[in-house]
C-alpha cells in the first residue's frame, strides 16, 4: 500500500515553496487529501462492509477527480519544481495509494498516518 502522508508531505513542501502566493495548486491537492482523510476518520469504527461501501461511494469520485487534476496539472507544471515533484510522486504511487478503496478490511491507518 502507498502512503498518503508522504504524498501530502510533498504537496505541503510545494506550498511552502510557493511562498505567500494566493491559493494555488498545492493548496488544491492538500484540500483534496484532507477530504479523503476526513472520510476515513468518519468511517474508522464502521463494520468492514460499510467501510467499503462508503469508500466506494464517497472516496472513489474524489479520487477520480483528483487523478484527472493531477494529469492536467502535470502538463502545466515544470517537473523539477516542488509542485512538479509532488504531482509526479503521487501519479507514480497512484495504484498503491488507492488500494484501500478496494477492500473494507484494509486498514487505511498505514496510508494516512500523520495526515491531519
Helices and strands as residue ranges (DSSP letters): H 4-17, H 25-43, H 48-54, I 55-59, H 60-76, H 82-97, G 99-102, H 109-112
